[in-house]
Amino acid sequence: MKKTKALISALLTLAMCIALCIGINQSSAKAATGWTLSPNDFYVKMTPEERSAFDYQLTNVERIELIKAAKEAVTVKIPKKAEVTTLDKYFMKALANNPLVTVDLTFEYDGKTYNVVIPAGKAEYSEDIDYYGPMYLVGKYGGTVVE
């Protein structure tokens, strides 16, 4: 069963990557196949176990597209093994513009593992900030030391 779920997760990741790489938009995908290719559709329908296998594989661009496309409440998890410690302004702008998305970020910094949750509708964006670093995020949104 675990291998089946891992295979499904890998295939969904591959489908999303192909769609994003070749620039298939939802209307042309629907016309060609009868269904839409939406990262949000894939992500929302996954079980928590499937998401945990999938979350670390997303690129920043895919996370931004997922945030922009979300039409219902969803939490985007960025686990420690994704090795993300900084969120760029494009990510934060997308997050600030969609009040339905919560971000749950776990990262390692200075030998400690932190968890920061940016609640839905609470993200703040500034054109003057290019990168939102780990201690800025902890200070702004609160954070806990996990390990």
N, C-alpha and C positions, 0 to 999 in steps of 0.2 A: 504494500500500500504506500509506504514512504517513497519507494522508487517511482511509483506512478505519479504521485504528487510532485516529486522533484522534476520528472519528465514534463509534466503539464506546465509547471512553472518555467522551465527552460524554454519550452515551445512558445509560451506567451511572451516571454522576454524577446525571443528571436522575432516573433511576428511584429512586436512593437518597434524593435530596432529597424527591421526592414521597412516598415511603413514610414518611420521617421526619416530614414536615410534616403529613400527614393521619393519622398515628398508626397505620399498619397494623402490626400485630404479626405475628410469624411464623406463629402458628397460624391467624389469619384469612386471611392471604395464601395459606397452603398449602391451606386449605379452598376458597378461591375460585379458585385457579389451578392447584393441584397442585404448586407449587414454593414455596420459602421465599425471602423477601427478607432476606438477611443481608449487611451490608457486608463481613463477613469472607469469605463465599463469593465475592463479587465480587472482592475484593482479592487473596485467595490465588490465585485462578485466573488473574490477570492476568500477562502477561509483564513483565519489568523495564522494557521500553520503555513499555508501557501504564501501568504504575504511575508512571513519571516524569512522564507527561502528566497524571496524575490527582492525585498527592500534594498539589500546591499548591492545588488547588481545594477540598479538604476544609475544613469549618469545625471549630472546636474541639469542638462537640457531636458531629459526625460522627466525629471522631477518637476521642473518648471512647467512643462506641458501638462503634466498631471494636475498640478495646482490650478492652472488656468482653466482646464476642462472640467473641473469638479462641479457637479450640479447638485450634489447632496453632501452632507457632513461626512468627512473622511479624515483619518489621521495618516499622515505620511511619516513613516518611521525611517530614520536614518541611523542604522545600528553602528556600533563601534567598528565592526569589521569593514564597513564602507570607507573608513579612514578619512572622514570629512570632519574638519574642525572649524571651518570658516564658511559662512554663507555669503554669496556675492549679492550685489545690488539688484541684479535681475531676478534672483530667487526671492529676495525680500519684497521687491515690487509686486511680483506675481502673488505672493502670499498676502500682502497688504490689500491687494485688489480683490481677493476672494475670501470673504469672511466665513466660508464654510470649512476651511481647511485648518487643521491643527498639525503642527510639526513636533515630532518627538525625536530629539537628537541626542545620541549617546556618543561621546568622543573621549579620547585620551589627550590629556594636556599636562605637561610637566610631571609625568609619572603617576598621575591620578586619572581615574575614569569618572567623568561627569555625565549627568543627564539634565538636559534643558528641554522644557516643553513650552512651545509658543502656542498659546490657546487660540482657537478660531476667533477671528475678528480683533485680535489684540496686536497683530504684527504692525510695527511702525517702519516706515520707509523714508529715507532721505536721499535726495539726488547727490548730496555732498559726501555720502559714505559709500565708498566702493566695495569694501569688504567688512562684514560684521564678524569680528574675531571671537574666539571662544570665551574669553573673560568678559568681553562686552555683552555677549549673549547671557552669560551667567548673571551679570550685574543687572541687566535690563529685565530679564524674564524669570530670574531666580533659577537656581540650579542646585542639584544635590551631588555629593560625592558618592558614587556607587561602589567603587573599590578603592 
